[in-house]
Amino acid sequence: MKRLQAGSSEQIPCEVSPKSGLRIAQIAPLYESVPPRLYGGTERVVAYLADALVDLGHEVTLFASGDSRTRATLYPGRQRALRLDDAPCKSDIASHLAMLHEVLSRASEFDVLHFHTDLLHFPVFAPHASRSITTLHGRLDIGDLAGVYQAWSAFPLVSISNDQRRPLPRANWTATVHHGLPLVTEAGTPPPGDYLAFVGRVAPEKRLDRAIRIARHAGFPLKVAAKVDPADARYFNETIEPMIDEPEVEFLGELGEREKLGLLEGARALLFPIDWPEPFGLVMIEAMSRGTPVIAWRCGSVPEVIDDGTTGFIVESEDDAVDACRRVELLDRDAIRRTFERRFSSPVMAKRYLEVYRAVLAQDRCDATLMKAHSP
């Protein structure tokens, strides 16, 4: 049976009341707390989504690490998030399977099961696929994935950008829902500082080396808030560390949420010179939430997130980026914040997901009704 897109103009023959509160399970990865103490993308989005759904009057249970902070009801999958747990021996697979077993044992308590655990739950939750949602947060241009999504095609999938779908066009896509962040409560937008910012991971595809060259040629200092994973230590040691020359380039390491947002708010612009099919790029809307323009490479999700000439500039070369650094004063920082509020706030994200939940539940009821009507 044809699956309906959230927001589709087609009539849904079986309806779920838009006023009824839903019982929603949010199942997060266990690698970071929800939200993360330091760097982290998926778990941060899950945190904001769970809180926004609670604020909208829904009953939300969050399955996550025990050091998470949430307005939802928290079920700890393990006591501490995996990455910052200094235990000498730990198994990420065992931790996730134990948490998923608990979700399965309680599945009847929820109207919707919303998974953020990639594809790990597919073999176990096949009987519940029709009332589940799986948001895919990572890149999909990876070998072997097509066969998995074909084998478990009953699971409705949500992409975080339309570009993310390109490697798997035949997967069971139900909707695209862009990420959202909490609304900024402070009034006004302070004037920017005289520096550029880079926030994220130090990895070859994130192109910090490119950001350093752009800042130097544009004549502005660069402040870098980034983590270095063990897998990227060689790239950092051999490529990036020789380029760091304070005060021209200041490497701050991983920052907490408040410090990171303060860095973005004071920046002349955020540099986002990626060289990979970025599925979304949360830091772009983090900058926009503070009124800070984004100078980003035309790659992956960037054209879906950045309004060129309004919330930043989309560039295709280092020379273009240098020129953009000198033109950011032309952009209205208050207008950038207003665009963020309209397109990328967590209440907007939560309402989009509610459309998806209700469409999937309506389809599930219709399928059940049809099966009952055609049973002997």
C-alpha atoms as one frame of an Amber mdcrd trajectory, in Angstrom:
protein
   0.000   0.000   0.000   1.228   3.495  -0.814   2.703   5.369   2.136   1.713
   8.981   2.613   4.185  11.801   2.997   3.793  14.091   5.996   1.948  17.150
   4.746   0.579  15.303   1.723  -2.525  16.766   0.111  -4.005  13.269  -0.263
  -6.796  12.318   2.111  -5.934   9.829   4.828  -8.927   7.493   5.087  -8.289
   6.599   8.736  -7.517   9.505  11.038  -5.781   9.996  14.365  -7.221  12.950
  16.232  -4.827  15.909  15.976  -5.809  16.942  19.519  -5.037  13.634  21.209
  -1.826  13.306  23.183   0.489  10.566  21.968   2.606   8.144  23.989   5.978
   8.412  22.294   9.180   6.463  22.899  12.356   8.247  21.808  15.235   5.770
  21.516  18.633   7.465  21.417  22.146   6.115  20.846  24.206   5.566  24.001
  27.443   7.112  22.760  26.685  10.545  24.231  24.327  11.780  26.921  21.112
  13.492  25.820  22.035  16.290  25.335  25.823  15.720  25.086  28.107  17.323
  27.637  30.529  18.284  24.874  30.508  17.476  21.132  27.547  15.585  19.753
  24.874  15.923  17.087  22.290  13.133  17.109  21.868  13.085  20.880  21.504
  16.864  20.955  18.677  16.749  18.411  16.944  13.956  20.352  17.141  16.049
  23.525  15.512  19.058  21.904  12.859  16.943  20.192  11.881  15.107  23.377
  11.569  18.342  25.366   9.575  20.070  22.618   7.145  17.140  22.397   6.621
  17.267  26.170   5.973  21.007  25.916   3.329  20.267  23.270   1.478  18.011
  25.722   2.637  14.530  24.741   3.780  11.690  26.991   7.410  11.031  26.081
   9.725   8.322  27.388  13.387   8.763  26.522  15.610   5.699  26.326  19.146
   7.041  26.668  22.169   7.059  28.963  21.511   7.687  32.652  23.476  10.955
  32.695  20.962  12.529  30.290  18.878  15.592  31.216  15.326  15.741  29.921
  11.772  16.849  30.637  10.624  13.454  29.377  10.537  10.295  31.505  14.064
   8.886  31.353  14.863   5.173  31.116  18.648   4.689  31.421  20.044   2.232
  28.884  23.324   2.389  30.791  24.405   4.646  33.607  26.880   6.757  31.645
  27.299   7.624  27.992  29.857   5.429  26.290  32.317   8.008  24.963  33.024
   9.735  28.280  32.880   6.547  30.355  36.451   5.762  31.406  35.681   2.124
  32.233  38.510  -0.028  30.823  36.162  -2.555  29.181  32.780  -1.730  27.669
  30.682  -2.985  24.780  28.625  -0.571  22.737  26.768  -3.436  21.021  25.849
  -5.105  24.324  24.674  -1.796  25.805  22.443  -1.010  22.860  21.005  -4.514
  22.654  20.125  -4.457  26.355  18.345  -1.118  25.917  16.489  -2.317  22.830
  15.360  -5.419  24.726  13.786  -3.147  27.339  12.065  -1.077  24.635  10.714
  -4.271  23.079   9.354  -5.527  26.409   7.482  -2.232  26.837   6.472  -1.653
  23.207   2.755  -1.982  23.967   2.951   1.071  26.254   3.616   3.423  23.330
   1.714   4.644  20.290   4.919   5.460  18.414   8.458   4.103  18.645  10.909
   6.683  17.310  14.379   5.223  16.753  17.597   7.198  16.330  19.785   4.078
  16.489  20.534   3.768  12.776  19.502   0.247  11.650  20.402  -1.752  14.756
  16.776  -2.322  15.783  15.485  -3.643  12.443  15.722  -7.413  13.060  14.161
  -7.188  16.539  11.334  -4.730  15.897  10.000  -6.040  12.580   6.562  -6.841
  14.153   6.307  -3.186  15.239   7.627  -1.616  12.028   4.287  -0.117  10.991
   4.102   2.116  14.083   7.748   3.007  14.281   9.758   5.851  12.806  13.484
   5.647  12.130  15.376   8.885  11.634  18.662   8.334   9.839  21.267  10.804
  11.046  24.358   9.711   9.116  25.707   9.468   5.603  24.175   6.788   3.403
  26.711   6.485   0.579  28.161   3.375   2.217  28.376  -0.117   0.790  25.901
  -2.823   1.911  23.238  -0.360   3.073  20.925  -0.767   0.084  20.414  -4.463
   0.803  19.573  -3.821   4.443  16.958  -1.180   3.686  15.463  -3.442   1.040
  15.322  -6.418   3.435  13.560  -4.361   6.138  11.540  -2.130   3.834   8.514
  -2.064   6.163  10.211   0.463   8.445   9.184   4.064   7.620  12.290   6.236
   7.354  12.828   9.951   7.958  15.719  11.799   6.323  17.233  14.922   7.849
  17.738  16.480   4.401  16.576  15.621   0.916  20.187  15.367  -0.217  20.815
  12.621   2.355  18.433  10.337   0.437  20.330  10.344  -2.846  22.286   7.095
  -2.332  19.080   5.213  -1.381  16.281   6.652  -3.529  14.146   3.480  -3.268
  14.152   3.221   0.515  10.852   3.608   2.393  11.141   7.364   2.892   8.176
   8.843   4.746   9.343  12.436   5.203  12.264  14.810   5.483  12.389  16.672
   8.789  15.133  19.233   9.272  16.753  19.533  12.677  15.630  22.162  15.175
  17.090  23.936  18.214  15.439  25.673  21.176  14.416  29.259  20.636  16.841
  31.865  21.929  15.278  33.796  24.796  17.696  36.730  24.932  16.471  39.864
  23.166  18.476  41.492  20.425  21.587  40.438  18.543  24.922  41.784  19.819
  27.428  43.190  17.333  29.892  40.574  16.047  33.532  40.314  16.996  36.426
  40.456  14.580  37.076  36.713  14.336  35.797  33.770  12.295  34.733  30.481
  13.885  35.052  26.794  13.034  33.053  24.326  15.143  32.882  20.563  14.732
  35.171  17.561  14.347  38.758  17.730  13.172  38.471  15.309  10.262  39.598
  15.391   6.620  36.028  15.751   5.319  35.345  18.758   7.595  38.312  20.631
   6.039  39.662  22.649   8.926  42.784  23.098   6.804  40.652  24.897   4.233
  39.075  27.074   6.957  42.522  28.135   8.232  43.647  29.184   4.759  40.424
  31.115   4.169  40.731  33.021   7.446  44.368  33.898   6.796  43.741  35.146
   3.279  40.719  37.136   4.470  42.780  38.721   7.242  40.741  37.571  10.245
  41.680  35.428  13.262  40.103  31.965  13.434  38.829  30.374  16.647  38.446
  26.597  16.461  36.162  24.651  18.822  36.557  21.025  17.799  37.205  17.510
  19.023  39.773  15.100  17.664  38.653  11.480  17.493  41.368   8.799  17.714
  40.693   7.885  14.096  41.572  11.451  13.050  44.606  11.958  15.305  47.077
  11.478  12.449  45.286  14.058  10.286  45.374  16.500  13.199  49.048  15.872
  13.999  50.332  15.944  10.427  48.027  18.442   8.704  46.337  20.717  11.232
  48.762  21.155  14.116  51.490  22.671  11.913  48.938  25.246  10.692  47.964
  26.420  14.195  49.757  29.655  14.961  48.218  31.601  17.846  46.804  34.228
  18.011  46.041  33.947  14.287  44.543  30.465  14.781  43.336  29.604  18.283
  42.505  25.945  18.971  40.033  25.736  21.872  39.269  22.003  21.797  35.814
  20.722  22.750  33.523  23.283  24.356  30.366  22.873  26.394  27.073  24.081
  24.964  27.073  27.540  26.563  30.681  28.266  25.636  30.146  27.051  22.072
  27.076  29.230  21.519  28.909  32.206  23.002  31.745  31.630  20.555  29.303
  31.485  17.634  27.376  34.556  18.776  30.532  36.654  18.878  31.870  35.479
  15.530  31.912  37.526  12.358  30.837  34.314  10.556  30.965  30.543  10.858
  33.169  28.789   8.312  31.699  25.478   7.132  34.033  24.409   4.281  33.031
  20.739   4.161  34.192  18.231   1.566  31.635  15.425   1.986  27.869  14.815
   1.587  26.894  16.376   4.913  23.486  14.917   5.933  22.491  18.126   7.754
  25.158  20.144   9.578  23.726  21.106  12.967  26.330  23.782  13.586  24.924
  25.828  10.704  21.615  26.363  12.495  23.410  26.780  15.831  25.148  29.777
  14.270  21.896  31.037  12.736  20.176  30.842  16.132  22.655  33.481  17.345
  22.266  35.629  14.229  25.677  34.613  12.877  26.090  34.192   9.094  27.400
  30.927   7.680  29.933  30.679   4.864  29.520  27.140   3.554  30.649  24.975
   0.641  28.021  23.936  -1.884  27.965  20.332  -0.724  25.473  17.885   0.791
  22.620  19.558   2.664  24.073  23.088   2.539  21.720  24.502  -0.179  18.716
  23.240   1.832  19.836  24.929   5.041  21.487  28.181   3.973  19.549  30.875
   2.122  22.354  32.301  -0.015  22.618  36.034   0.500  20.267  36.008   3.512
  21.580  33.662   6.215  25.047  33.342   4.739  26.897  32.667   1.523  27.245
  29.395  -0.386  30.683  29.199  -2.016  32.560  26.848  -4.327  36.176  27.945
  -3.926  38.511  29.384  -1.310  38.624  32.676  -3.213  34.813  32.852  -3.074
  34.942  32.164   0.651  37.539  34.885   1.256  35.338  37.364  -0.605  32.313
  36.231   1.438  34.210  36.864   4.701  34.550  40.491   3.649  30.881  40.855
   2.690  29.121  39.433   5.754  28.418  42.945   7.101  25.825  43.188   4.324
  23.712  40.525   6.040  21.103  41.381   8.670  21.854  39.353  11.811  18.357
  39.901  13.197  16.908  38.569   9.937  19.135  35.501  10.257  17.687  34.807
  13.709  14.160  35.262  12.428  14.835  32.771   9.637  16.115  30.298  12.209
  12.969  30.742  14.318  10.731  30.199  11.317  12.520  27.178   9.845  14.781
  25.506  12.385  13.419  25.877  15.922  12.718  22.775  18.010   8.953  23.536
  18.208   8.868  23.578  14.387  10.773  20.282  14.277   8.455  18.680  16.855
   5.323  19.719  14.962   6.755  18.246  11.757   7.434  14.966  13.521   3.908
  14.938  14.934   2.623  15.113  11.353   4.786  12.093  10.544   3.660  10.154
  13.618  -0.022  10.718  12.875   0.340   9.842   9.204   2.111   6.586  10.084
  -0.435   5.706  12.772  -3.312   6.449  10.419  -1.738   4.231   7.770  -1.229
   1.484  10.357  -4.908   1.615  11.351  -5.989   1.514   7.729  -3.770  -1.486
   7.033  -5.204  -3.278  10.065  -8.768  -2.479   8.963  -8.117  -3.775   5.444
  -6.532  -6.956   6.736  -9.501  -7.581   9.014 -11.967  -6.918   6.164 -10.221
  -9.405   3.885  -9.634 -12.109   6.480 -11.825 -15.236   6.136
